[in-house]
């Protein structure tokens, strides 16, 4: 079995590492803050002191970090993965970052004989814990085939989309669809409420027809109950929407709906709600419509 | 069994009437144009010459017409249903109209001892043919119970939402969610295409996660294939969005997403595409993004 290095042991990275350990992989880890290190070491992981060291002791290095700049620094920066790497290694970035950064990483790593995949995930903390993440993969087919048994320890819906960057483009598409569907459900349920109509009945009726979606099912319920404990925070979704809008600029495509919903997220974050689940978008509509959230 | 009158024998009304006939109801019909009359008469319907006459020969009158003004004229206007009606009758309006008009009809009919339900549908021509429509009902419970066996001949997902107008509010909510989800999928698939990523793979990956919806499944496929034969036309969806925006104004709720997507529908209709399926929204993004539709 390949020796794995895992860098970035946050809400997603920690349970993903645990699933790799449980699948029998030897795993070396690095994280900027000590947070999850002790728990993972007690399960068999070995803690190292830099991304460079991780690369020196692994065949496949996985990164799972907040944003494009973090991944670029960890992989290509001082004491980074590339400094400890050798030809034949593989780097799998499972963060959500800009497709342009993913392509840059691929180009630089390829020049050094290192395979690279962009493999962002969806499914959240629960999907990470249960090993049922959706994984959207960009990169060469040979690298994908090599990575597949490793990815299968972490996810259940693993699709090889295309060349380098294609995984990140797909994740951007995913975040567009989720954001606009959340807005759709928020707008509809607030209109029902303002019109004196029972939102639970509306949700039930709509789930039986063409308006059906997972967002209506899960977030519709959260909105009706006013339960916005994350979940997936507005802060993180807005970060991903910034990648979406940047990707739109890169190809000169106006993303009218994505621009608007990102503006609404900006407003919620300005109101101190960035740490709430993205279903809290409904609270902005309630505020705009003069509804007291306490009456929900 | 109740004697039924059916007014409005268009794409939806004709197959709905056929299902009532097949369920064993006696049905009298009226339509402004002769179109579907002959076919329905050959299946046992009796053709009459005005909404007033229909009311005189039926216990329950169903209307299925294009817009608010049509229903108001047919029910309350000259030679209308109300002129031939008597106490104890029932009127079920299955058109998609403004909730305010539905409430006005309810009030006027109630004053005359006539039961009234607003019962708009979703599920399209195929749902009408197969008797599997979703039916969203507003009105009194006694009227709903009386109507249920009749509605069951036409639909399979029948929900009593609340008081008069609640069915139409629910239909407005349904059209919001469908419109914004269509926009979401159009924006995502165009971004994929502009980025050189296979939209079919993106759709497949997204269907396995939180971005899943019926719209992504059905309209996503239509967009990828460029097949925009209706379906549900942009003309009709824009008409319904006008009801949505009017309902938002009535309760002073800004419907930011609905306003934007209605503007995009306006643009498509200006380009002569109003007769296409609403999935053709993607063609506006392709045009904006400088993609030749022939390259799809």
Interface residues (C-beta under 8 A of the other chain):
Chain A: X99 X122 X123 X124 X134 X136 X157 X159 X160 X161 X162 X163 X165 X166 X169 X170 X172 X173 X174 X176 X177 X178 X179 X180 X181 X183 X184 X185 X187 X188 X189 X190 X191 X192 X194 X195 X196 X197 X198 X201 X202 X204 X205 X206 X208 X209 X210 X211 X212 X213 X214 X215 X216 X218 X244 X247 X248 X250 X251 X252 X253 X254 X255 X256 X257 X258 X260 X261 X264 X285 X288 X289 X290
Chain B: X99 X122 X123 X124 X134 X136 X157 X159 X160 X161 X162 X165 X166 X169 X170 X172 X173 X174 X176 X177 X178 X179 X180 X181 X183 X184 X185 X187 X188 X189 X190 X191 X192 X194 X195 X196 X197 X198 X201 X202 X204 X205 X206 X208 X209 X210 X211 X212 X213 X214 X215 X216 X218 X244 X247 X248 X250 X251 X252 X253 X254 X255 X256 X257 X258 X260 X261 X264 X285 X288 X289 X290
